[in-house]
Amino acid sequence: MTAFNAVRFRVRAGHDQKFIDAHKNISWPGLRHAYMIKTGDHTYCIIAEWPDMETLANARTNMIATLDLFRDTLEDLGGGLGVTDPVSGPLVLTLK
């Protein structure tokens, strides 16, 4: 069953391009599609589609390796989240 993950980030002022560039050549095994959305000043969300939850889980090491390329560009999101706010789960309804 198709699965998705979404991760929210806040980038330090002046580091947006480094953040964007770090994602231009991602290599996450099994990834179907990924989209980066600018949600505000220095804030972004990445949404990715996977064949299933197992494939998503198996790609976490690669996703963390990508994160390590730009971790120094991120601000703490507060509330105990750290520098990312990730969620994931299986598709339950296609709206359109």
C-alpha positions as CSV (number, residue, x, y, z in Angstrom):
1,M,0.0,0.0,0.0
2,T,1.4,3.4,-1.0
3,A,2.9,5.4,1.9
4,F,3.9,9.0,2.3
5,N,6.2,11.0,4.6
6,A,6.3,14.7,5.3
7,V,9.1,16.6,7.1
8,R,9.0,20.2,8.2
9,F,12.1,22.3,8.4
10,R,13.1,25.9,9.4
11,V,16.3,27.1,7.7
12,R,18.7,29.6,9.2
13,A,18.6,33.0,7.3
14,G,21.1,33.0,4.5
15,H,21.2,29.2,4.1
16,D,18.1,28.5,2.0
17,Q,20.1,27.7,-1.2
18,K,22.4,25.2,0.6
19,F,19.3,23.5,2.0
20,I,17.7,23.3,-1.5
21,D,20.9,22.2,-3.2
22,A,21.3,19.3,-0.7
23,H,18.1,17.8,-2.1
24,K,18.8,18.1,-5.8
25,N,20.4,14.7,-6.2
26,I,18.8,12.7,-3.5
27,S,19.3,8.9,-3.7
28,W,16.6,7.2,-1.6
29,P,16.0,3.6,-2.7
30,G,12.4,3.0,-3.6
31,L,11.3,6.7,-3.7
32,R,8.5,7.3,-6.2
33,H,8.2,11.1,-6.0
34,A,9.4,13.9,-3.7
35,Y,8.3,17.5,-3.5
36,M,9.8,20.4,-1.6
37,I,7.3,23.1,-0.7
38,K,8.3,26.6,0.6
39,T,5.7,27.2,3.4
40,G,7.0,30.6,4.6
41,D,10.1,32.7,5.2
42,H,12.9,30.1,5.6
43,T,10.4,27.3,6.2
44,Y,9.9,24.2,4.0
45,C,8.2,20.9,3.9
46,I,9.2,17.8,1.9
47,I,6.6,15.3,1.0
48,A,7.6,12.0,-0.5
49,E,5.7,9.1,-1.9
50,W,6.8,5.4,-1.4
51,P,5.5,2.1,-2.6
52,D,4.8,1.0,1.0
53,M,5.8,1.6,4.6
54,E,8.5,-1.0,4.6
55,T,10.3,0.7,1.7
56,L,10.0,4.1,3.4
57,A,11.5,2.6,6.6
58,N,14.3,1.0,4.7
59,A,15.3,4.3,3.2
60,R,15.6,6.2,6.5
61,T,19.3,5.7,6.7
62,N,19.7,7.4,3.3
63,M,17.3,10.2,4.3
64,I,19.3,10.8,7.5
65,A,22.5,10.8,5.4
66,T,20.9,13.6,3.3
67,L,19.9,15.4,6.5
68,D,23.5,15.3,7.7
69,L,24.6,17.3,4.6
70,F,22.6,20.3,5.7
71,R,21.8,19.8,9.4
72,D,24.0,22.9,10.2
73,T,21.6,25.1,8.2
74,L,18.5,24.3,10.3
75,E,17.0,26.0,13.3
76,D,15.5,24.1,16.2
77,L,11.7,24.0,15.7
78,G,11.1,24.2,19.5
79,G,8.8,22.1,21.6
80,G,11.3,19.3,21.9
81,L,11.1,18.6,18.1
82,G,14.7,19.3,17.3
83,V,15.5,20.4,13.7
84,T,12.9,18.3,11.9
85,D,9.2,17.5,12.4
86,P,8.7,14.2,10.5
87,V,5.4,12.2,10.1
88,S,4.6,9.2,7.9
89,G,1.9,6.7,7.2
90,P,0.0,4.7,4.6
91,L,-2.3,6.2,2.1
92,V,-5.9,5.9,3.2
93,L,-7.8,8.0,0.6
94,T,-7.0,9.5,-2.8
95,L,-8.9,12.8,-3.1
96,K,-8.3,13.6,-6.7
